[in-house]
Every structure is written in structure tokens, then in C-alpha cells.
Amino acid sequence: MRVQLGRGFGWLWSAYTVSTYGTWIAFGAFPLLAVQVLHSPASAVSLLEAAGLAVAAVVAFSLGPWVEHRAKRPVMIAMDLIRCAAMASVPVAYALGSLSYGQLLVVSVISGTANLAFTAASGAYLKYLVPSDRLLVANGRFEGTSWAATATGPPLGGALIGLLGPVITVLADALSYLLSALGVLRIRGGDVAAPRDRAIRSRGAGLLVGWRCILRDRALRCLFLNSILVSGLIMATVPLLSVLLLGQYHFPAWQYGLAFGIPALGGFVGARLSARLVTRYGRHRVMIVSGWLRSLFPLGLAFVRPGISGLLTVIVVEGLLITCMGIYNPIYATERLQRTPADRTAQVLSTWGACSKLLQAALMVIWGVLATLTSPLAAITMSGVLLLATPLLLPTRGLCRAEKAPGIA
């Protein structure tokens, strides 16, 4: 029987769906523009991804308290409109013949910052909108949508790139944010804004609230460390895979899209199974098993070669990885929300996201340099080896049963 989560959740889910599809249709557009239009080397492609993440993450640290103390729907709408304007500037500049690497960097920073603020606001609003015992179902639907978009978006984007060029996919992404803002605007009912804590007098102390929530709860701390390391090591290889597949192995755009689109079907299946597996085997067991497996499969990318065999290797490896992520991510997201005090949710999520993006940025730069000194394939292999140790940071069953962190004065 399908669990009903209400009309408000339906509009929030719809807004998430349209923006996620837009993002994945434009997947790889910036690296493709950098490689094929601006003729940038591997280090510059990595820097393009890393700089946007790093600057956005630094700004996001101060956005957490700002988002926490404001109604969440207006924040989400504003962030959608900012992302729309930033992405729309790229096709305009391209049409005028003035597109530059610097502009791509600026757009990456603006869209990345707005994305972190939107994520913090939407996470806090989801906790307000959906009862605690239904958060796993809600997160599973978001996760399933994400992977469904990942499956269909890149192939469609690849086809659009082949027909009309990479800029058209950026324009589609801009339009998706506008539609997302309209979806959030349709949500009716109450909103949530945490009152300002008079005990926190200085702005600097307010910026540390998210950190304190994470560090005081040992299970949350373990999830945090595991999460940022796994995402950082995986994301560090994304620009290098673009260079390897598009630059060295000369995969056409449609094959590049298939290499990341088809495996995402596994994520959709995993997300649909996540709640059922938890019901049958227990939350902690499913989280640990899927958490271990998602760290094993990336090493298979060390065997990617040119041609159809290389394409099939990417599809199989990414498919196994993403299936495990589809199972793991809703459980992890639910555990994080349930262990976070309601009046600190936006600050925890913004701190979490900012730290994750900062580490991703740092590792992208390091792996870009490593790829330049060795090769993209060697750098990808090293990431896979390091990922094997990350499951050791997953929380034990005892920690997961512990009480959530107390509110912070």
C-alpha cells in the first residue's frame, strides 16, 4: 500500500523532480564546454569543478544561520531564481561569442552556493512537513527520483548536445529551476523558521552551531566523516572520467551519456527497495552492508579501456555502485534528519554540505594534479583503493541506538 505524504510534499517533490531532471540533462555540459569549446586541459577541468565547490562551500557556512531563522519556502524560491539566472547567462554569452573560462567559474560558484542554501532549506522544511516515521519513505522517493533523472537525463542531454550543442542543455537546466520555483510557490500551509537564540550573541558563535550538533552526537559524527570522504573520493574522479572518456578514449557524447545514464536505473531500483529491506532486515544492517558495498565497486574503474569493452565496464561498475547508493542514501538521510534537533536542521545541513563540498574541491584539485603527473586512469585507480578503507567509519549498532544529540544553547 502506497504511503500518502500529503499535497504539500507532492509539490515539494515535483519541484525537486523538475530541477533534478534539468540538472542531469545538463550533466557534463560544463566539462564538455571546457574541453571542446575552450580547449582546457585536465587540470583546468578539475579546477572548474573544484573552484565552484570551494567558494560556494565557504559562503555556505555563513548561510546556515541565515536560512535557519527564515521561512524556508521563500528561501527555496529565491535560490531557484538565482540558479536560473546564473545558468541562463551561459547560453547568452555563447550566443554573443563572449563565453569564457572565467564565466564558467563564476556561474559554478553562484549556482553551487544557491544549491547548498536550497538543500539546507528544503531539508529543514521536509522535516517540518513529513512525520518522523515517514521520513524514510519520503527520502526514498527523492532518491528514486534522483536516480531516474540520472538514468534518463544524460542520454537525453547527450542527444541534445549531438543535435544542438552543449549550450542547449544549460538552457534546459536554467528553465528547470524556474519551474521548480513555481512548484514551491504552489505549496500551501505553514512554514518553519527557528527563533533566534539569545544565548548565541556573536555571529561567529552562530556559525559553529552546526558543527556542535554534528560533533556531540557520535553516530552523526561517524556518518559525517564517512559521507564526506566517500563523496569526496568519488567526485574527485568525475572530471577525470570526463577527460578520460571524452578526451583520451574519444567516446562520442551519446556514449558518454549512456555510461552514466544506464547505471542510474540501479539507483532507482535500490531506492525503491530501501524501505522494504529496512523493514525486513533492520535499518543498521542494511545501512552497513550497502555502505560497505558502495566502497568496493569503484575500484573496477581501473579496468576501463577504449571501445565497447570500456563502455560496458563503466556501465557495470557504476551500476553496482549506484544500486548500493540507492539503498544506502535514504537510510543515511533519514538517520541524519532524525538525529538533528528541529531548530538546528538548516545549520547542520549547511555545515554538512559545505564541508563535503570543500573536501570535494580539495580532492578534485589534488586528483587533477595527480592525473597530470601520472594519468587520469592512474588517479581514478588510487581513489578506488582509498575508498576501500572508508566503511571503517560507519557507526556501530550501539551508536545508532543512542539518543540523538541534545539541542544546543
Secondary structure, 3 states (H helix, E strand, C coil): CCCCCCHHHHHHHHHHHHHHHHHHHCCCHHHHHHHHHCCCCHHHHHHHHHHHHHHHHHHHHHHHHHHHCCCHHHHHHHHHHHHHHHHHHHHHHHHCCCCCHHHHHHHHHHHHHHHHHHHHHHHHHHHHHCCHHHHHHHHHHHHHHHHHHHHHHHHHHHHHHHHHCCHHHHHHHHHHHHHHHHHHHCCCCCCCCCCCCCCCCCHHHHHCHHHHHHHHCHHHHHHHHHHHHHHHHHHCCHHHHHHHHHHHCCCCHHHHHHHHHCCHHHHHHHHHHHHHHHHHHCHHHHHHHHHHHHHHHHHHHHHCCCHHHHHHHHHHHHHHHHHHHHHHHHHHHHHHHHHCCHHHHHHHHHHHHHHHHHHHHHHHHHHHHHHHHCCHHHHHHHHHHHHCCHHHHCCCHHHHHCCCCCCCC
